Amino acid sequence: MADSQTSWIDTHPVAAFFVGAYAFTWIISAPAAFMEESWAPWILIYLGSFGPPVSAAVVTWLRGDDVRTWARQIVRWNVGWPWWVAAFGIPIGIVAVTTTILATIGGPVDLNQPLQSPVLIAIVFIFGLTVSGGLNEEPGWRGFAQPHLNERYSALTASLIIGVVWAGWHLPYFLIPITPHSDFTLANQIGWFASIVLLSVVLACAYNNTGSVLIVMVLHAMVNTADILLPLAPDVLIVDGVIDETAVATVTATQVLVTLLVVLAIVGYFGRESLAHGDIPGVAYLRGE
């Protein structure tokens, strides 16, 4: 039985990774849905969120590959300064363009709001880099699934597959009452799903061009951080304690549209086959070959 399981993992590494990531996250996080808000459910949520790297490490080990070689992607920093600029700049650019469009069409933004505290920005970024999208996700989605799927599909198709699976992996967070996802309006939910799939293409491009999980961790963390820079007008989004669905939908649709334009620019510039210029990471790359 053990041999047949190992053989299945050898021939279906990505499927095994997806199953492992879902199982680890959903099983560990599930009890939080039945707990009162305290430190305990949050510990379960964030511990469970490490399903992707845990699953990637286990599948790598079961296949007889070197886990340390796979893990070294996490500290690969020497990728050229343009990619560092892109990792920090693309999310800020998306927010800036979104803000400009919303202000132009009379959307729910307030340009007179004071800038966010640099300390708060730094805290949100570090949080995102470690336990809210960076280290707890990217070594799996981009650092394992992307190079494996690069060998079977175009890079664009591979990134879209990962995007859909990645979005589905978040399902428990919509069912746990204490998480922000559980309060999403319908427009939020649809926009969030579309944004995740589109972001998967952007992250795949950064990974395929650099072979660095670190760069996509930073890019992912900056996407989360940039959200707090969007100068939304709370008195327009929430009127008399009720969320204005139209205002929320306007913000969501605008941000998705801007992200879609970024994706179209990436595909147009790099091409759908590789989303990169030059060779892209595959299974051999994960083995250090």
Buried (B, 14 or more C-beta within 10 A) or exposed (E): EEEEEBEEBEEEBBEBBBBBBBEBBBEBBBBBBEBEEEEEBBEBBBBBBBBBBBBBBBBBEBBEBEEEBBBBBBEBEEBEEEBBEBBBBBBBBBBBBBBBBBEEEEBBBEEEEEEEEEEEBEEBBBBBBBBBBBBBBBBBBBBBBBBBBBEEEBBBBBBBBBBEBBBEBBBBBBBBEBBEBEEBBEBBEBBBBBBBBBBBBBBBBBBBBBBBBBBBBBBBBBBBBBBBBBBBBEEBBBEEEEBBEEBBBBBBBBBBBBBBEBBEEBBEEBBBBBBBEEEBBBBEBBBEE
